[in-house]
Amino acid sequence: MTWKERFFALWRAEGAADRPEAFDPVFYRADDALVGAVPITLSFEETVRRLTANIASGLAVGDERVIARVADRFLDDAHRHLRRNQALLARLGARYRLGLVSNFYGNLETVCHNTAIRSLFGVIVDSVRAGFSKPDPRIFMRALDGLGVAPLDATFVGDSAARDMEGARALGMRHIWLIADPPPPGGPCCPGDAMIHSLTDVEALLLG
């Protein structure tokens, strides 16, 4: 699930959001407000709390207890998934050069360090610090150059058809779409593209 989807579920549980169509623009405004506006040293926890506060403002939620509860639940869930995926990333890192490319706020390296996954990646590219965002091919090339890998020898795993799959396809990179179950209408961007429902499926797919 994307951050937007996770936050929507949490705010809906608090009775502050009922329809994704109404929540989505609130999230995007809150998210955009952080882009390039945070110090590169801002921690993962504080990043989540600032984003949560921005969303709360857009939803006209003023109860600090509710705001703190949403942030706490988001953080707990994120750490649980990160712990589960650390072993997988370590196994993949023993066989492949791993890189991370993200449209983020400028503090992605700090966030990865806070969550104990920084050492698992040979290169981390944050859109704010790179100066361009997915699907711009240059952000993918920044990572590939850092890893010393050609596009045709790389595989990109992402959850956005428009940003991840389109960007990787533009460079001729193999791309794997991480999606919810059931898959969204329309299917993948290219016939025969692999689609997975969990990051844990990547290992079997790459080794298969």
Contacts in CASP RR format, 6 or more apart in sequence:
PFRMAT RR
TARGET T0000
AUTHOR 0000-0000-0000
METHOD contacts of the structure
MODEL  1
MTWKERFFALWRAEGAADRPEAFDPVFYRADDALVGAVPITLSFEETVRR
LTANIASGLAVGDERVIARVADRFLDDAHRHLRRNQALLARLGARYRLGL
VSNFYGNLETVCHNTAIRSLFGVIVDSVRAGFSKPDPRIFMRALDGLGVA
PLDATFVGDSAARDMEGARALGMRHIWLIADPPPPGGPCCPGDAMIHSLT
DVEALLLG
1 9 0 8 1.000
1 180 0 8 1.000
2 159 0 8 1.000
2 160 0 8 1.000
3 27 0 8 1.000
3 31 0 8 1.000
3 51 0 8 1.000
4 23 0 8 1.000
4 24 0 8 1.000
4 27 0 8 1.000
4 28 0 8 1.000
4 31 0 8 1.000
5 180 0 8 1.000
6 74 0 8 1.000
6 77 0 8 1.000
7 23 0 8 1.000
7 27 0 8 1.000
7 51 0 8 1.000
7 52 0 8 1.000
7 55 0 8 1.000
7 70 0 8 1.000
7 74 0 8 1.000
8 17 0 8 1.000
8 20 0 8 1.000
8 23 0 8 1.000
8 24 0 8 1.000
8 27 0 8 1.000
10 70 0 8 1.000
10 73 0 8 1.000
10 74 0 8 1.000
11 17 0 8 1.000
11 23 0 8 1.000
11 55 0 8 1.000
11 59 0 8 1.000
11 61 0 8 1.000
11 70 0 8 1.000
12 18 0 8 1.000
12 23 0 8 1.000
14 61 0 8 1.000
14 66 0 8 1.000
14 69 0 8 1.000
14 70 0 8 1.000
16 56 0 8 1.000
16 59 0 8 1.000
16 61 0 8 1.000
16 66 0 8 1.000
17 23 0 8 1.000
17 26 0 8 1.000
17 59 0 8 1.000
23 59 0 8 1.000
26 55 0 8 1.000
26 58 0 8 1.000
26 59 0 8 1.000
27 55 0 8 1.000
29 54 0 8 1.000
29 58 0 8 1.000
30 51 0 8 1.000
30 54 0 8 1.000
30 55 0 8 1.000
30 57 0 8 1.000
30 58 0 8 1.000
31 51 0 8 1.000
31 54 0 8 1.000
33 54 0 8 1.000
34 47 0 8 1.000
34 50 0 8 1.000
34 51 0 8 1.000
34 54 0 8 1.000
34 105 0 8 1.000
35 104 0 8 1.000
35 105 0 8 1.000
35 106 0 8 1.000
35 128 0 8 1.000
36 105 0 8 1.000
36 106 0 8 1.000
36 128 0 8 1.000
37 105 0 8 1.000
38 47 0 8 1.000
38 50 0 8 1.000
38 105 0 8 1.000
38 106 0 8 1.000
38 107 0 8 1.000
39 107 0 8 1.000
40 106 0 8 1.000
40 107 0 8 1.000
40 109 0 8 1.000
40 110 0 8 1.000
40 129 0 8 1.000
41 107 0 8 1.000
41 110 0 8 1.000
42 50 0 8 1.000
42 105 0 8 1.000
42 107 0 8 1.000
42 110 0 8 1.000
43 110 0 8 1.000
43 111 0 8 1.000
43 114 0 8 1.000
44 75 0 8 1.000
44 78 0 8 1.000
44 110 0 8 1.000
44 111 0 8 1.000
44 114 0 8 1.000
44 115 0 8 1.000
45 75 0 8 1.000
45 114 0 8 1.000
47 105 0 8 1.000
47 107 0 8 1.000
47 111 0 8 1.000
48 71 0 8 1.000
48 74 0 8 1.000
48 75 0 8 1.000
48 78 0 8 1.000
49 71 0 8 1.000
52 67 0 8 1.000
52 70 0 8 1.000
52 71 0 8 1.000
52 74 0 8 1.000
53 67 0 8 1.000
55 70 0 8 1.000
56 62 0 8 1.000
56 66 0 8 1.000
56 67 0 8 1.000
56 70 0 8 1.000
61 67 0 8 1.000
78 115 0 8 1.000
79 115 0 8 1.000
82 115 0 8 1.000
82 116 0 8 1.000
82 117 0 8 1.000
84 200 0 8 1.000
85 117 0 8 1.000
85 199 0 8 1.000
85 200 0 8 1.000
86 116 0 8 1.000
86 117 0 8 1.000
86 120 0 8 1.000
88 199 0 8 1.000
88 200 0 8 1.000
88 202 0 8 1.000
88 203 0 8 1.000
89 98 0 8 1.000
89 117 0 8 1.000
89 120 0 8 1.000
90 120 0 8 1.000
91 203 0 8 1.000
92 98 0 8 1.000
92 202 0 8 1.000
92 203 0 8 1.000
92 206 0 8 1.000
93 120 0 8 1.000
96 206 0 8 1.000
97 122 0 8 1.000
97 147 0 8 1.000
97 148 0 8 1.000
97 149 0 8 1.000
98 120 0 8 1.000
98 121 0 8 1.000
98 122 0 8 1.000
99 121 0 8 1.000
99 122 0 8 1.000
99 123 0 8 1.000
99 124 0 8 1.000
99 125 0 8 1.000
99 143 0 8 1.000
99 147 0 8 1.000
100 108 0 8 1.000
100 112 0 8 1.000
100 121 0 8 1.000
100 123 0 8 1.000
100 124 0 8 1.000
100 125 0 8 1.000
100 143 0 8 1.000
101 125 0 8 1.000
101 134 0 8 1.000
101 139 0 8 1.000
101 140 0 8 1.000
101 142 0 8 1.000
101 143 0 8 1.000
101 156 0 8 1.000
102 108 0 8 1.000
102 124 0 8 1.000
102 125 0 8 1.000
102 126 0 8 1.000
102 127 0 8 1.000
102 134 0 8 1.000
103 127 0 8 1.000
103 133 0 8 1.000
103 134 0 8 1.000
103 163 0 8 1.000
104 111 0 8 1.000
104 126 0 8 1.000
104 127 0 8 1.000
104 128 0 8 1.000
105 126 0 8 1.000
105 128 0 8 1.000
106 126 0 8 1.000
106 127 0 8 1.000
106 128 0 8 1.000
106 129 0 8 1.000
107 126 0 8 1.000
108 124 0 8 1.000
108 126 0 8 1.000
108 129 0 8 1.000
109 118 0 8 1.000
109 124 0 8 1.000
109 126 0 8 1.000
112 118 0 8 1.000
112 121 0 8 1.000
112 124 0 8 1.000
118 124 0 8 1.000
122 146 0 8 1.000
122 147 0 8 1.000
123 142 0 8 1.000
123 143 0 8 1.000
123 146 0 8 1.000
123 147 0 8 1.000
125 139 0 8 1.000
125 142 0 8 1.000
125 143 0 8 1.000
127 133 0 8 1.000
127 134 0 8 1.000
127 139 0 8 1.000
130 138 0 8 1.000
130 139 0 8 1.000
130 142 0 8 1.000
131 139 0 8 1.000
132 138 0 8 1.000
132 139 0 8 1.000
133 139 0 8 1.000
133 163 0 8 1.000
134 140 0 8 1.000
134 160 0 8 1.000
134 163 0 8 1.000
134 164 0 8 1.000
134 167 0 8 1.000
135 162 0 8 1.000
135 163 0 8 1.000
135 164 0 8 1.000
135 166 0 8 1.000
135 167 0 8 1.000
135 170 0 8 1.000
136 167 0 8 1.000
137 167 0 8 1.000
137 170 0 8 1.000
137 171 0 8 1.000
140 151 0 8 1.000
140 156 0 8 1.000
140 167 0 8 1.000
140 168 0 8 1.000
140 171 0 8 1.000
140 173 0 8 1.000
141 151 0 8 1.000
141 171 0 8 1.000
144 150 0 8 1.000
144 151 0 8 1.000
144 154 0 8 1.000
144 171 0 8 1.000
147 154 0 8 1.000
151 171 0 8 1.000
151 172 0 8 1.000
151 173 0 8 1.000
152 172 0 8 1.000
152 173 0 8 1.000
154 173 0 8 1.000
154 174 0 8 1.000
155 173 0 8 1.000
155 174 0 8 1.000
155 175 0 8 1.000
155 176 0 8 1.000
155 206 0 8 1.000
156 164 0 8 1.000
156 168 0 8 1.000
156 173 0 8 1.000
156 174 0 8 1.000
156 175 0 8 1.000
156 176 0 8 1.000
157 164 0 8 1.000
157 175 0 8 1.000
157 176 0 8 1.000
157 178 0 8 1.000
157 196 0 8 1.000
157 199 0 8 1.000
157 202 0 8 1.000
158 164 0 8 1.000
158 165 0 8 1.000
158 175 0 8 1.000
158 176 0 8 1.000
158 177 0 8 1.000
158 178 0 8 1.000
159 177 0 8 1.000
159 178 0 8 1.000
159 179 0 8 1.000
161 177 0 8 1.000
161 184 0 8 1.000
161 188 0 8 1.000
161 189 0 8 1.000
164 175 0 8 1.000
164 177 0 8 1.000
165 175 0 8 1.000
165 177 0 8 1.000
165 188 0 8 1.000
165 189 0 8 1.000
165 190 0 8 1.000
165 193 0 8 1.000
166 189 0 8 1.000
167 173 0 8 1.000
168 174 0 8 1.000
168 175 0 8 1.000
169 175 0 8 1.000
169 189 0 8 1.000
169 190 0 8 1.000
175 189 0 8 1.000
175 190 0 8 1.000
175 193 0 8 1.000
176 193 0 8 1.000
176 194 0 8 1.000
176 195 0 8 1.000
176 196 0 8 1.000
176 202 0 8 1.000
176 205 0 8 1.000
177 188 0 8 1.000
177 189 0 8 1.000
177 193 0 8 1.000
177 194 0 8 1.000
177 195 0 8 1.000
177 196 0 8 1.000
178 196 0 8 1.000
178 197 0 8 1.000
178 198 0 8 1.000
178 199 0 8 1.000
179 195 0 8 1.000
179 196 0 8 1.000
179 197 0 8 1.000
180 197 0 8 1.000
181 197 0 8 1.000
183 195 0 8 1.000
187 195 0 8 1.000
188 195 0 8 1.000
194 205 0 8 1.000
196 202 0 8 1.000
196 205 0 8 1.000
END
